[in-house]
Amino acid sequence: MPADTVSVTGWGRTAPSAARLIRPRTFEEAVLAVRGCGARGGIPRGLGRAYGDAAQNAGGEVFDMTGLDRIHAIDADGGTVLCDAGVSLHRLMEVLLPLGWFVPVTPGTRYVTVGGAVGADIHGKNHHVSGSFSRHVLSFELLTADGQVRTVVPGTPLFEATAGGMGLTGVILTATVRLQPVRTSWMSVDTERASDLDDLMARLADTDHRYRYSVAWIDLLARGKATGRAVLTRGDHAPLDALPRSARVRREPLSFRTSRLPAAPSFVPEGLLSRTTVGLFNELWYRKAPRARTGELQRIPAFFHPLDGVPHWNRIYGRGGFVQYQFVVGHGREETLRRIVRRISERRCPSFLAVLKRFGDADPGWLSFPAPGWTLALDIPASLPGLGAFLDELDEEVAGAGGRVYLAKDSRLRPDLLAAMYPRLDDFRSLRAELDPRGVFTSDLSRRLRL
C-alpha cells in the first residue's frame, strides 16, 4: 500500500502533526492496515474537512479512505444507495440527482465522505426537520480493532457509539443510506433581513416549521441596537412547475451543474482579515441582502455550498489558520446565546462566516452534537490575541447552560468540560475500551480530550 510520512492538519490549518499516511484501495488492504497498526495506533480520514485535529494522529498512522469510492447499488424506486465510505457527497449528488434523489443531509460543503458524514454525524440546514445524517443510515459495515468486519444497524450500542464517534470505534467501509426525493435540482428560496438577534430568533421560532431548510448569517461585528443583525435564508426543493419555461431548464430539470472560481492563493498576507476589512465586508453583505424576497430560484450548489466554488478558501486566513467555534444551547437558554453574541461583538472578533440555526430533536449518537435549541458557528483567525482564553470562557458558559461544542470542529476544548457537555461520554468510553482494549484507533483529538 502507498504510505508516506506527511504533515497532517484539519481544514482550519492549525496544530499540524506528522503521521504515516496509508491509502488502502480495497477492503482487504484496509484490514491489513488496521491489523498492522503500530504503537501509536491509527485513525480513518476522508477529505479532511474536519476543522480541528479529529483526523490527525501524531507519530502514528492515518488511513486515507478516499480510495474506497465505489457506488455499489442504487434503489431508484425505494430511494436508497449502498456505497463505499470514501464516496463523497459531491459524487452522490452527481449520480443521484438525475435519478430524482438527493442526499438526506448535507453540511456547508459537499466535499465530505459518507464515512466522515457518519463519524461526525453531520447536520445541515434541515436538522429541525430531518435530523442528522446518521438518522438516515440503514446500516454500515465497520472494520473494528480486531480486524473483523461487522454489520451495524440503528438502535445498537455500536451504531450509537460510531455515529458522531469521530472514527474511534473503527473504520466504516460501506453504508446504506436512505435518500430524499426531489423533482428538480433547483431551490425555491426566501430571503429576509433581521434587524437584531431578538428579531432573528423570533422569525426563526415563528416560521421555521414552514421550511425544510433554514439558516441565518449573522453580523457579529454589529453592536448596540444592531447586535446580531442577520440575513435569514430559507427554502425547499423547487417543484417542476416553479421552473421558468425556457426549453433548456425544463428539458433538464435535474441536471447538476457546479462552478468554480480561481483558488485562493497559497500565500495570503497575515492580518488580511482584520476587524476593519471584515467589518466592511459584513456591512456590504447585510446591505446588499433584500429586505424581503420570496421564491428566488437557486441552483443546489449556490444554496447549500457557496464556499465550495472557491477552492482552498481556508487559505484566506493566512498561515496561522483559523478556529471554527460551534456550540448549541437548548430552548429556554436564549439569554446564554444573547450574552455570548454580545461578548463576541464587544470583543470585535473578526468573523465573516457566522451562522445561526435551530436544531430539532436530538440524534441517537452518544457523541452526536445536535440537541434541541440554538446553534451558532463562527470562524475566527487563530492569531487573534487572547483567543484561547476567550473561547475557554465561552466553553464554560455553554457547559453551564447544558450545551456543548461540536467535536468535528473543535481544536482546543479542555477535557474537563467534556463530560458536562456529553452525558453519554462514559458509555462511549466503556464501549471503546471493550471493543478496542489496545487503543488501535486513536487521534490527536482523542488524546487531547481523553476519549
matplotlib code that plots the C-alpha trace (Angstrom):
import matplotlib.pyplot as plt

x = [0.0, 1.2, 2.5, 4.3, 5.1, 3.4, 2.3, -1.5, -3.8, -7.6, -9.4, -8.6, -4.9, -3.9, -1.8, -0.4, 1.2, 3.2, 1.8, 2.3, -0.4, -1.7, -4.0, -5.9, -7.6, -9.5, -11.3, -8.5, -5.9, -7.9, -7.9, -4.2, -3.6, -5.6, -4.0, -0.6, -1.0, 1.9, 2.1, 0.6, -2.5, -4.4, -7.4, -9.5, -9.6, -11.8, -11.5, -10.0, -12.9, -13.0, -11.7, -9.6, -7.5, -10.1, -8.4, -4.8, -2.5, 0.9, 3.5, 1.0, -0.9, -3.7, -5.9, -6.8, -10.1, -10.9, -9.6, -12.6, -15.1, -17.4, -21.2, -22.4, -26.2, -28.9, -32.6, -34.1, -37.6, -37.2, -34.6, -31.6, -27.9, -25.2, -21.7, -18.2, -17.4, -14.9, -17.6, -18.1, -21.5, -20.5, -20.2, -23.6, -25.2, -23.7, -25.1, -28.4, -29.8, -30.5, -32.5, -34.6, -32.9, -30.8, -28.7, -30.8, -28.4, -25.6, -23.4, -21.9, -19.6, -20.3, -16.7, -17.3, -17.2, -20.0, -17.8, -17.0, -20.6, -21.4, -18.3, -19.0, -22.8, -23.1, -26.0, -27.3, -29.9, -32.7, -31.9, -35.2, -37.0, -34.7, -32.2, -28.5, -27.0, -27.0, -30.8, -30.9, -28.3, -29.9, -26.7, -22.9, -20.0, -17.4, -13.9, -13.1, -9.8, -9.7, -9.6, -13.2, -15.9, -19.2, -22.6, -24.0, -27.7, -29.5, -30.6, -27.5, -24.8, -22.1, -24.2, -24.8, -21.1, -20.0, -22.4, -20.5, -17.7, -15.1, -13.7, -12.7, -14.8, -13.3, -13.2, -16.5, -16.2, -19.7, -23.0, -26.6, -28.3, -32.0, -32.4, -34.6, -36.8, -36.7, -38.3, -35.7, -32.1, -33.3, -34.2, -37.0, -35.5, -36.9, -34.5, -35.2, -33.2, -33.5, -32.6, -31.1, -30.7, -34.1, -35.8, -33.9, -34.8, -38.5, -38.6, -37.0, -39.2, -42.4, -41.9, -39.2, -41.8, -42.8, -39.4, -37.3, -34.0, -33.2, -30.0, -29.1, -25.9, -25.1, -23.0, -21.0, -19.3, -22.5, -23.0, -25.6, -29.2, -27.9, -26.2, -26.9, -28.4, -28.7, -29.7, -32.2, -32.3, -34.8, -36.1, -37.1, -36.6, -38.4, -41.2, -41.2, -43.9, -41.8, -39.1, -39.0, -40.5, -37.2, -36.5, -33.2, -34.3, -37.5, -35.7, -33.0, -34.7, -32.5, -29.1, -26.3, -24.1, -21.3, -19.0, -15.6, -13.7, -9.9, -8.4, -7.3, -3.6, -1.2, 0.2, -2.1, -0.6, -1.2, -3.8, -5.8, -9.0, -8.8, -11.7, -11.7, -11.8, -14.3, -16.4, -16.6, -17.5, -20.2, -21.7, -21.8, -23.2, -26.0, -26.9, -27.0, -29.4, -33.1, -35.3, -37.7, -37.7, -39.6, -39.4, -36.0, -34.6, -31.1, -29.0, -28.3, -24.6, -25.4, -27.8, -26.0, -22.3, -21.3, -17.8, -17.1, -16.9, -13.6, -11.0, -8.8, -10.8, -9.3, -6.1, -7.5, -6.9, -3.1, -0.5, -1.9, -5.1, -8.5, -10.6, -14.2, -16.2, -19.7, -21.9, -25.5, -27.7, -31.2, -34.5, -35.1, -31.4, -31.8, -30.2, -27.0, -27.0, -27.6, -24.8, -22.3, -23.3, -22.8, -19.4, -18.2, -19.5, -17.9, -14.6, -14.7, -13.9, -13.4, -15.7, -17.4, -18.6, -21.1, -24.4, -27.2, -29.7, -32.3, -31.9, -34.7, -34.8, -31.5, -29.9, -29.1, -25.4, -23.7, -21.3, -23.6, -23.6, -27.1, -29.6, -32.9, -32.1, -29.9, -26.5, -24.1, -21.0, -18.3, -14.8, -12.1, -8.5, -6.3, -3.8, -6.3, -4.6, -6.2, -8.4, -7.8, -8.7, -11.7, -13.1, -12.4, -14.7, -17.4, -17.0, -17.8, -20.9, -22.0, -21.4, -23.1, -26.2, -26.3, -24.9, -22.0, -19.4, -19.0, -16.1, -15.8, -14.9, -13.0, -9.3, -8.9, -11.6, -10.4, -11.1, -12.6, -15.7, -16.4, -18.5, -20.7, -21.4, -21.8, -23.8, -23.2, -19.4, -18.8, -20.9, -18.7, -15.5, -16.7, -17.7, -14.5, -12.4, -14.2, -14.1, -10.5, -8.5, -5.2, -6.2, -5.7, -8.0, -6.6, -6.2, -4.8, -8.4, -8.9, -5.6, -6.3, -9.8, -9.0, -11.8]
y = [0.0, 3.5, 5.1, 8.4, 10.3, 13.7, 16.7, 16.4, 19.2, 19.9, 22.4, 25.1, 24.6, 24.8, 22.3, 20.1, 16.8, 14.2, 10.8, 7.9, 8.2, 4.9, 4.7, 1.4, 0.7, -2.5, -3.8, -6.3, -3.6, -1.7, -4.9, -5.3, -1.6, -1.9, -5.2, -3.8, -0.6, 0.5, 1.6, 5.0, 3.5, 4.9, 6.9, 7.0, 10.2, 11.2, 14.5, 16.4, 18.8, 18.3, 21.7, 20.6, 17.5, 14.7, 13.1, 13.6, 11.1, 12.4, 9.7, 7.1, 6.2, 7.9, 5.8, 7.8, 6.2, 8.1, 5.3, 3.2, 5.2, 2.8, 3.1, -0.5, -0.3, 2.3, 1.6, 4.2, 3.2, 2.9, 5.7, 4.1, 3.8, 1.4, 2.9, 2.8, 5.1, 7.0, 8.2, 12.0, 13.7, 15.6, 12.3, 11.1, 14.3, 13.9, 10.3, 10.6, 13.9, 12.9, 10.0, 12.3, 11.8, 14.0, 13.3, 13.4, 15.8, 18.0, 20.4, 23.6, 21.6, 18.7, 17.5, 15.2, 11.4, 9.2, 7.7, 11.2, 12.1, 9.2, 9.7, 13.3, 12.8, 15.9, 18.2, 20.7, 23.5, 20.9, 19.5, 20.9, 18.7, 15.8, 15.4, 14.5, 12.2, 9.0, 9.2, 8.2, 5.4, 2.0, 0.1, 0.2, -2.2, -1.4, -2.7, -2.9, -3.1, -6.9, -6.9, -8.1, -6.5, -6.1, -5.1, -2.4, -1.3, 1.6, 1.0, -0.9, 0.4, 0.1, 2.2, 4.9, 5.0, 5.3, 8.0, 11.1, 8.9, 10.6, 7.4, 6.0, 2.8, 1.6, 2.2, 2.5, 0.5, 0.8, 2.4, 2.1, 5.5, 6.5, 9.4, 12.5, 12.6, 15.7, 16.8, 19.4, 20.4, 23.9, 25.5, 27.9, 30.4, 33.1, 35.8, 38.5, 40.8, 40.7, 43.9, 42.3, 38.9, 39.0, 39.8, 36.9, 34.4, 35.4, 34.9, 31.5, 30.3, 31.5, 30.3, 27.7, 24.9, 26.1, 25.4, 22.3, 24.3, 27.3, 29.3, 32.8, 34.7, 37.0, 40.1, 39.5, 42.9, 44.8, 46.5, 48.4, 48.1, 46.2, 43.4, 40.2, 41.6, 38.9, 37.8, 34.9, 32.4, 29.6, 27.3, 24.0, 21.9, 23.6, 21.7, 21.3, 23.9, 26.6, 26.5, 29.0, 27.9, 28.1, 24.9, 24.1, 24.4, 22.4, 19.8, 19.1, 19.9, 17.5, 18.5, 19.1, 22.0, 23.5, 26.4, 27.2, 30.4, 30.7, 29.0, 31.2, 31.9, 29.6, 32.7, 35.3, 38.2, 37.9, 40.3, 40.4, 39.5, 42.4, 44.0, 46.7, 44.5, 42.1, 44.9, 46.4, 43.0, 42.5, 45.9, 45.3, 41.8, 42.9, 46.0, 44.1, 41.5, 42.2, 43.2, 40.5, 38.3, 35.2, 32.4, 33.1, 30.1, 29.0, 26.0, 23.5, 24.4, 28.1, 27.4, 24.7, 25.1, 28.6, 28.3, 25.1, 27.4, 28.8, 26.0, 26.2, 29.1, 28.2, 29.8, 33.3, 33.2, 33.1, 30.7, 30.8, 29.3, 29.7, 28.3, 27.4, 27.5, 25.9, 25.4, 24.6, 25.7, 24.5, 26.2, 28.3, 29.2, 32.1, 34.5, 32.5, 32.9, 36.6, 37.0, 35.1, 37.1, 40.3, 39.2, 38.3, 41.6, 43.6, 41.9, 42.7, 39.2, 39.5, 36.8, 37.0, 33.3, 33.2, 31.3, 30.6, 27.7, 25.9, 22.2, 19.8, 16.6, 15.1, 12.3, 8.9, 9.0, 9.2, 11.9, 13.4, 17.2, 18.4, 18.9, 20.8, 24.5, 27.1, 26.5, 29.3, 28.6, 31.2, 31.3, 33.3, 33.8, 31.7, 34.5, 36.8, 37.8, 36.1, 33.9, 30.7, 32.2, 33.9, 30.7, 28.9, 31.4, 30.8, 27.0, 27.4, 29.4, 26.8, 23.9, 25.8, 26.2, 22.4, 23.0, 21.5, 22.3, 20.3, 17.9, 17.8, 21.5, 21.6, 22.1, 23.4, 22.3, 21.4, 17.8, 18.6, 20.1, 17.2, 15.1, 18.1, 18.6, 14.9, 12.9, 9.6, 10.0, 7.2, 4.8, 5.7, 5.2, 1.9, 0.5, 1.7, 0.1, -3.2, -3.0, -1.7, -2.5, -1.9, 1.6, 0.8, 3.7, 6.9, 10.5, 13.8, 14.7, 11.6, 12.1, 15.7, 15.0, 11.6, 10.0]
z = [0.0, -0.7, 2.6, 3.3, 6.4, 6.0, 8.0, 8.5, 9.6, 9.7, 7.5, 10.0, 9.3, 13.0, 15.0, 12.2, 13.2, 11.3, 10.6, 8.3, 5.7, 4.4, 1.3, 1.2, -2.2, -1.2, 1.9, 2.3, 2.3, 5.0, 7.1, 6.7, 7.6, 10.9, 11.9, 11.2, 13.3, 15.3, 19.0, 18.3, 16.5, 13.5, 12.6, 9.4, 7.3, 4.5, 2.6, 5.5, 6.2, 10.0, 11.1, 14.1, 15.0, 14.7, 11.7, 12.8, 14.7, 15.7, 15.3, 14.3, 11.2, 9.3, 6.9, 3.8, 2.9, -0.3, -2.4, -1.4, -3.5, -5.3, -5.5, -5.3, -5.7, -6.1, -5.5, -7.7, -6.7, -3.0, -2.6, -1.1, -2.0, -0.9, -1.3, 0.0, 2.9, 0.7, -1.7, -1.4, -1.1, -4.3, -6.1, -4.8, -6.0, -9.5, -9.7, -7.8, -8.8, -12.4, -10.9, -8.8, -5.4, -3.1, -0.1, 3.1, 4.9, 3.7, 5.7, 4.2, 1.9, -0.4, -0.2, 2.8, 2.5, 3.6, 6.3, 7.6, 7.5, 9.9, 12.0, 12.6, 12.4, 10.2, 10.3, 7.8, 7.3, 7.7, 11.1, 12.5, 10.0, 9.1, 12.0, 11.4, 8.8, 10.9, 11.2, 7.5, 7.6, 7.4, 8.1, 7.7, 7.7, 10.4, 10.5, 14.2, 16.1, 16.0, 12.2, 11.9, 9.7, 11.5, 10.0, 12.3, 12.4, 14.1, 17.7, 18.7, 21.0, 18.3, 15.9, 18.6, 19.5, 15.9, 14.8, 16.0, 17.4, 15.2, 13.8, 17.2, 17.1, 13.7, 10.0, 8.2, 4.9, 3.4, 4.2, 3.1, 3.1, 2.7, 0.2, -0.2, -3.3, -5.4, -8.7, -9.8, -9.0, -8.1, -4.8, -4.1, -1.7, 0.6, 2.0, 4.5, 6.8, 10.6, 12.5, 15.6, 17.4, 19.0, 15.7, 14.1, 16.8, 16.7, 12.9, 13.2, 16.1, 14.5, 10.9, 10.7, 10.5, 7.0, 5.5, 5.1, 5.1, 7.2, 8.1, 9.1, 8.5, 11.5, 11.6, 14.8, 14.5, 14.7, 18.1, 20.0, 18.8, 15.7, 17.7, 16.0, 12.8, 10.2, 6.8, 7.0, 4.1, 3.9, 1.2, -0.2, -3.3, -6.2, -7.9, -11.7, -12.2, -10.4, -13.1, -15.9, -19.2, -21.1, -23.1, -21.5, -17.9, -18.4, -20.5, -17.9, -14.5, -12.6, -14.1, -11.5, -12.5, -10.4, -11.0, -9.6, -9.1, -9.1, -6.0, -3.1, -3.3, -1.4, 0.4, 2.0, 4.0, 7.7, 9.0, 5.8, 7.8, 10.3, 12.1, 9.5, 6.4, 7.9, 9.2, 5.7, 4.2, 6.8, 6.2, 2.5, 2.8, 5.1, 3.0, -0.3, 1.0, 0.2, 3.0, 1.8, -1.3, -1.9, -4.4, -5.9, -7.8, -6.9, -8.0, -5.3, -5.1, -4.6, -1.9, 0.1, -0.7, -1.9, -0.5, -2.5, -5.5, -4.1, -3.9, -0.8, 0.6, 4.0, 2.9, 3.2, 7.0, 6.4, 7.7, 11.2, 10.1, 11.8, 14.5, 13.8, 17.0, 17.1, 20.1, 20.9, 23.8, 24.5, 24.1, 27.2, 27.2, 24.8, 27.3, 27.2, 23.4, 23.7, 26.2, 24.0, 20.9, 22.8, 24.2, 20.7, 19.3, 22.1, 21.7, 18.0, 16.8, 13.0, 11.8, 8.4, 8.4, 11.2, 11.1, 13.4, 13.1, 15.1, 15.9, 16.2, 18.3, 19.5, 17.5, 18.9, 18.7, 22.1, 20.9, 18.3, 18.5, 17.7, 20.6, 20.5, 20.6, 19.0, 17.4, 16.4, 14.3, 13.6, 12.0, 13.8, 12.8, 15.1, 15.5, 17.3, 20.6, 23.7, 21.6, 23.6, 26.9, 25.5, 24.0, 27.2, 28.9, 26.3, 26.8, 30.5, 29.7, 27.2, 29.5, 32.4, 30.2, 29.4, 25.9, 24.0, 21.4, 18.1, 18.2, 14.4, 14.5, 17.8, 18.1, 21.7, 24.1, 27.7, 28.6, 32.0, 30.3, 28.0, 30.4, 31.2, 27.5, 26.5, 29.1, 27.4, 27.4, 30.0, 27.8, 24.9, 26.8, 28.2, 24.8, 23.2, 26.0, 25.5, 21.7, 21.4, 24.5, 22.8, 21.6, 18.0, 16.9, 18.3, 17.2, 18.3, 19.4, 21.4, 23.2, 23.9, 25.2, 26.8, 24.8]

ax = plt.figure().add_subplot(projection="3d")
ax.plot(x, y, z, "-o")
ax.set_aspect("equal")
plt.show()
